[in-house]
């Protein structure tokens, strides 16, 4: 049998146990919250231009493979690979001895026919011969003249000329080679201006216009940006890709761009007013994004936003914020909704910052 304790002793023991339990579970009280130092900005509408990015291929403004019209051997080559030539410059001369001899024969026949016609014309005026004889001689004279022009054209076909001003490719024939119609002699490209064709999705078709500004970069020139304009918008939309082909024109005075190059093209759409925020102010969590909005009592709240296009460190907010809202720009990583902040305007913070390291773009700082 266990001894029965007095009720007073039991109550005292229970009270002590309760005090001990409360003491073990108690947490230290937090002191007053310290305001986090952040930079903020007040939102306002700003001019904004959307961009469309696509891959395009360079094409020469004019391009052709120079070939012969007739089958003949090459007598002389008047160009070297890579030459720049003017329109009409002789490139290749083919053997034409037979055509020259036939031209001389045709010229002699034409001269004789002209003399006979002149004599018969005088006789016809005197009434010595009938007008029918004069008409027959006129036909003979005209035929002889046409024959001369035919021989001259055949002889001209033996001299292959540049059809337009441009740069020649690699020479593919030598003197003595037999060429036939279609035999490639060299490529000729006018690359003083070049075209770049690229696709644009159908849903952006309404925002396209001739004359819009383009920029492009090439893998061969990673530090260089080329400027151009939209010159043509295709009349049809591809039913398979649901995209329209857009042609941009680029000035290529130094011949840096060559046909076949792949370019990353950026099309700059017409400017409009938009609500812009610095990209660093946006907190991305999975597929959602939010910013910290500062209330009148300097306490931050979470504001979920929808983000549109981004460029140059700025992002367009299409929903979730309004003109006049004040948001946190720098210092979002140390905040939670309900925290109090010690806010400094972003412009004032930038003005008081002193660079501690040299500029990353290689330029020197000025005091």
C-alpha positions in Angstrom: 0.0 0.0 0.0 1.3 3.5 -0.9 1.0 6.3 1.7 -1.7 8.8 1.1 -0.3 12.3 0.8 -2.2 15.3 2.1 -4.2 17.3 -0.5 -2.2 20.5 0.3 1.1 18.7 -0.6 -0.4 17.4 -3.9 -1.5 20.9 -4.9 1.9 22.4 -4.2 3.6 19.8 -6.3 1.3 20.3 -9.2 1.8 24.1 -9.1 5.6 23.7 -9.1 5.5 21.3 -12.0 3.4 23.8 -14.0 5.8 26.6 -13.3 8.7 24.5 -14.5 6.9 23.5 -17.7 6.1 27.2 -18.5 9.7 28.1 -17.8 11.1 25.5 -20.2 8.8 26.4 -23.1 9.1 30.2 -22.9 11.1 32.0 -25.7 13.0 35.2 -25.2 11.0 38.3 -26.2 12.2 40.1 -29.4 13.4 43.6 -29.1 12.1 46.4 -31.3 12.4 45.6 -35.1 15.2 47.2 -37.0 14.2 48.9 -40.3 16.0 47.3 -43.3 17.9 49.8 -45.4 16.7 49.6 -49.1 16.4 51.8 -52.2 13.1 52.5 -53.7 11.6 54.1 -56.7 8.2 55.6 -57.6 6.6 54.2 -60.7 5.6 56.4 -63.7 4.8 55.8 -67.3 7.9 55.8 -69.5 8.5 55.5 -73.3 9.1 51.8 -74.2 9.8 50.0 -77.4 9.2 46.2 -77.6 11.7 44.1 -79.5 11.3 41.0 -81.6 14.3 38.6 -81.9 14.7 36.1 -84.7 17.4 34.4 -86.7 18.0 35.5 -90.3 20.3 34.7 -93.2 22.2 37.2 -95.2 21.5 37.5 -98.9 23.2 39.7 -101.5 21.1 42.5 -103.0 22.0 41.1 -106.4 23.5 37.6 -106.9 24.3 35.5 -110.0 26.5 32.7 -111.2 28.2 34.0 -114.4 28.0 31.5 -117.2 28.4 31.4 -121.0 25.7 31.5 -123.6 27.5 29.3 -126.2 29.8 26.4 -126.3 33.3 27.6 -127.0 36.9 27.6 -125.6 38.2 30.3 -123.3 40.6 32.6 -125.1 41.3 35.0 -122.2 40.3 35.6 -118.6 40.3 39.3 -117.5 39.6 38.9 -113.7 41.0 37.4 -110.5 39.1 35.8 -107.7 37.7 38.3 -105.3 37.8 41.3 -107.7 35.3 44.1 -107.5 34.1 45.0 -111.0 31.7 47.5 -112.5 28.7 46.6 -114.6 29.8 45.8 -118.2 33.4 44.9 -117.4 34.7 42.1 -119.7 35.3 39.0 -117.6 36.0 36.2 -120.0 36.7 36.3 -123.8 35.8 33.1 -125.8 37.3 32.1 -129.1 35.4 33.8 -132.0 37.5 33.6 -135.1 34.7 32.0 -137.1 32.2 34.6 -136.1 34.5 37.4 -137.0 35.0 36.0 -140.5 31.3 35.6 -140.9 30.8 39.2 -139.7 33.2 40.5 -142.4 31.4 38.5 -145.0 28.0 39.8 -143.9 29.3 43.4 -143.9 30.6 43.0 -147.5 27.3 41.6 -148.7 25.4 44.4 -147.0 27.5 47.0 -148.6 27.0 45.5 -152.1 23.3 45.3 -151.5 23.2 48.9 -150.5 25.0 50.1 -153.6 22.6 48.1 -155.9 19.7 49.6 -154.2 21.0 53.1 -154.6 21.5 52.6 -158.4 18.1 51.0 -158.9 16.5 53.8 -156.9 17.9 56.3 -159.5 16.7 54.2 -162.4 13.3 53.8 -160.9 13.0 57.6 -160.5 13.8 57.9 -164.3 11.2 55.2 -165.1 13.8 52.8 -166.5 12.9 49.9 -164.2 9.6 49.1 -162.5 9.0 49.9 -158.8 8.7 46.1 -158.1 12.4 45.6 -158.9 13.3 48.4 -156.5 11.2 46.9 -153.8 12.9 43.5 -154.2 16.3 45.1 -153.9 15.3 47.0 -150.8 14.3 43.6 -149.2 17.8 42.2 -150.2 19.5 45.2 -148.6 17.5 45.0 -145.3 18.2 41.2 -145.1 21.9 41.8 -145.5 21.9 44.5 -142.8 20.0 42.2 -140.4 22.6 39.5 -141.1 25.4 41.9 -140.0 23.6 42.5 -136.7 23.2 38.8 -136.2 26.9 38.2 -136.6 27.7 41.1 -134.3 25.4 39.6 -131.6 27.0 36.2 -132.0 30.5 37.8 -131.6 29.3 39.7 -128.6 28.2 36.5 -127.0 31.9 35.5 -127.0 32.7 38.2 -124.5 31.1 37.6 -121.1 30.6 40.8 -119.1 29.6 41.6 -115.5 25.8 42.2 -115.5 26.0 44.5 -112.5 28.6 46.0 -110.1 29.7 43.6 -107.5 32.3 41.3 -106.0 33.4 38.2 -107.8 33.9 34.8 -106.2 36.5 32.2 -106.9 37.4 31.9 -110.6 36.4 28.5 -112.0 37.8 28.6 -115.6 41.2 29.0 -117.2 42.3 29.9 -120.7 41.8 27.0 -123.1 38.9 25.4 -121.1 35.8 24.4 -123.0 32.7 26.0 -121.6 29.1 25.3 -122.5 25.8 27.1 -121.5 25.5 26.7 -117.8 29.2 26.1 -117.1 29.9 28.2 -113.9 32.7 30.8 -114.5 32.4 32.7 -111.2 29.8 34.0 -108.7 29.0 37.7 -108.7 27.4 39.4 -105.7 26.4 43.0 -105.0 27.0 43.2 -101.3 27.3 47.0 -100.9 23.8 46.5 -99.4 22.6 43.1 -98.1 19.2 41.6 -97.3 18.4 39.6 -94.2 15.2 37.5 -94.3 13.7 36.4 -90.9 10.4 35.0 -89.7 8.0 36.8 -87.4 5.1 35.1 -85.6 1.6 35.7 -87.0 0.3 37.3 -83.8 2.9 40.1 -84.2 2.0 40.8 -87.9 -0.2 43.9 -87.1 2.8 45.6 -85.4 5.1 45.3 -88.4 5.7 48.2 -90.8 8.2 49.0 -93.5 10.9 51.4 -92.2 11.1 49.9 -88.7 14.6 49.9 -87.2 16.6 46.7 -87.0 19.8 45.7 -85.3 21.8 42.5 -85.9 24.8 40.7 -84.6 26.9 38.0 -86.2 29.1 35.2 -84.6 32.0 36.5 -86.7 31.8 39.9 -85.1 30.6 39.4 -81.5 31.4 43.0 -80.4 29.8 44.7 -83.4 26.2 45.6 -84.0 24.8 46.2 -87.5 21.9 48.7 -88.2 19.2 48.2 -90.8 15.6 48.8 -91.6 12.6 46.7 -92.6 12.4 47.0 -96.4 9.7 44.3 -97.3 7.0 42.3 -95.5 5.9 39.2 -97.4 2.4 39.1 -98.8 1.7 35.7 -97.4 1.8 34.0 -94.0 3.2 30.4 -94.0 0.3 28.1 -93.1 2.7 25.5 -91.6 4.8 27.8 -89.3 2.2 30.6 -88.9 4.9 33.1 -89.5 5.5 35.9 -92.0 8.9 36.5 -93.7 10.3 39.9 -93.1 13.2 41.3 -95.2 15.6 43.8 -93.7 18.1 45.9 -95.6 21.6 46.6 -94.2 24.2 48.9 -95.5 27.4 46.9 -95.9 30.0 49.4 -97.1 33.0 47.5 -95.6 31.7 44.2 -97.0 31.8 42.7 -93.5 28.5 40.8 -94.1 28.6 38.0 -96.6 25.8 36.0 -98.2 24.9 32.9 -96.1 25.9 34.4 -92.8 23.5 33.7 -89.8 22.5 36.8 -87.9 20.6 37.4 -84.7 18.1 40.1 -85.7 16.3 42.4 -83.3 13.3 44.4 -84.6 12.5 47.5 -82.6 8.7 48.1 -82.5 7.1 51.6 -82.3 7.5 53.3 -78.9 4.6 53.5 -76.5 4.0 54.4 -72.8 4.5 51.6 -70.3 5.0 51.0 -66.6 8.6 50.0 -66.2 10.5 48.7 -63.2 14.2 47.7 -62.7 14.7 44.0 -63.3 16.5 43.6 -60.0 13.3 44.6 -58.1 11.4 41.6 -59.4 11.5 38.4 -57.2 10.9 35.3 -59.3 9.5 32.2 -57.6 8.8 29.5 -60.1 6.3 30.8 -62.7 5.2 33.7 -60.5 6.8 37.1 -59.9 6.3 39.8 -57.2 7.8 43.0 -56.0 7.8 44.6 -52.5 5.5 47.6 -52.4 6.2 50.2 -49.7 3.1 51.5 -47.9 2.6 54.9 -46.3 3.8 53.6 -42.9 7.1 52.4 -44.5 6.0 48.7 -44.2 6.4 46.5 -47.2 3.8 44.2 -48.7 4.0 41.6 -51.5 2.5 42.7 -54.8 2.2 39.9 -57.4 2.9 41.2 -60.9 2.7 40.1 -64.5 5.9 40.9 -66.5 6.0 41.6 -70.2 9.1 42.3 -72.2 12.5 43.0 -70.8 15.4 45.0 -72.1 18.4 46.9 -70.9 17.9 46.2 -67.2 14.2 47.2 -67.3 11.0 45.1 -67.4 7.5 46.1 -68.3 4.8 45.4 -65.7 1.5 44.6 -67.4 -0.6 43.9 -64.2 -0.2 44.2 -60.4 1.1 47.8 -60.0 -0.1 51.3 -60.8 1.4 54.7 -61.5 2.6 56.3 -58.2 3.3 53.0 -56.4 6.6 52.9 -54.5 8.6 49.7 -54.7 11.8 48.3 -53.4 14.6 48.2 -56.0 17.7 47.0 -54.1 17.5 45.0 -50.9 14.6 42.6 -51.7 16.6 39.5 -50.5 16.4 40.5 -46.8 12.7 41.4 -46.7 9.5 39.7 -45.7 6.0 41.0 -46.0 5.3 43.2 -43.0 8.9 44.3 -42.5 9.6 48.0 -41.9 12.2 49.6 -44.2 14.5 52.6 -44.1 14.0 53.7 -47.7 16.4 55.8 -49.8 15.3 56.9 -53.4 17.2 54.9 -56.0 18.4 58.2 -57.7 19.8 59.5 -54.4 21.6 56.2 -53.7 23.2 56.2 -57.2 24.4 59.8 -56.7 26.1 59.0 -53.4 27.7 55.7 -54.5 31.5 55.9 -55.0 33.0 53.3 -57.3 35.4 51.1 -55.6 36.6 49.2 -58.6 37.5 50.1 -62.2 34.7 50.1 -64.8 34.0 46.7 -66.3 33.8 48.0 -69.8 37.5 49.0 -69.8 36.8 52.8 -69.7 38.5 55.0 -67.1 36.4 56.7 -64.3 36.4 60.4 -64.1 36.1 62.2 -60.8 
